[in-house]
Amino acid sequence: MEKIYKPKEVKEMLQISQQTIINWEKSGKLVAKRLPSGRRYFLQSQIDSLLNIDNKKERSEEHTSEL
């Protein structure tokens, strides 16, 4: 199962303000999912995409560097 993050965790991880998260949501740069309770959360894949992290590429590079 994919890791999920609360807005506060994303804020701390990326060292950005709560307002930046809200702005990114409004612009579509970051899309919040919602729990049945209405609370927002973000998927690890969205964070990776935002940071231009391609896990497959990184794994490939790690494997190549081990050779």
N, C-alpha and C positions, 0 to 999 in steps of 0.2 A: 504494500500500500504506500502511496506517495505521502511524503511528509507535508503537513499543513502548518501554517503559521498564523498567529493572531496579528492584527495590525501593529500592536506594540512591539512584537518580536521582529517584524519586518523593519520597523522604524529603528530599532536598536542595531539590528544586523547591518543595515545599509547606512546607518548614521545620518538619517534624514528626519525631518520634522513630520508631525502628524498631518500638517497642512499639505506637505509635499505628497504624501500618500493620497490624500483626498484629491489633489490636483491631478495626479497621475490616473486616478480612477475616472475622473471626469473626462480626461483626454483620451482614455482608452489604453493608455500605456501599461496600466496594471488593472486587471479585472478581479474584483472580489467575488468570491462565492459566498453563499449564505447558508448558515445552519437553519434548521427548522425554527429555532428560537429567534432568528433574524440577525444573529451576530455574524460579522464578516470574518472571512479567513482567506488566505492565499495559498496556492499550491507551490511546492518546491519548483516545479517545472516553469511556472510563471516567473519566479525569482531568477532562475537560471536564464530564461529567455531575456529578461530585462537586463541582465548582466552579460548577455551574449556568451553564455557558457554552454558549450556543446559537450555533454558528458561522454558521448561516443568518441568524439575527437580527442578529448583529454585522456580517455582510457587507451586509445590507440597510441598517443604520444608517450604515455607512461610505459606501455609495452615495448615500444620501439627503443626507448632510452635504456631499458633493461638489457637489451641485446648487446 
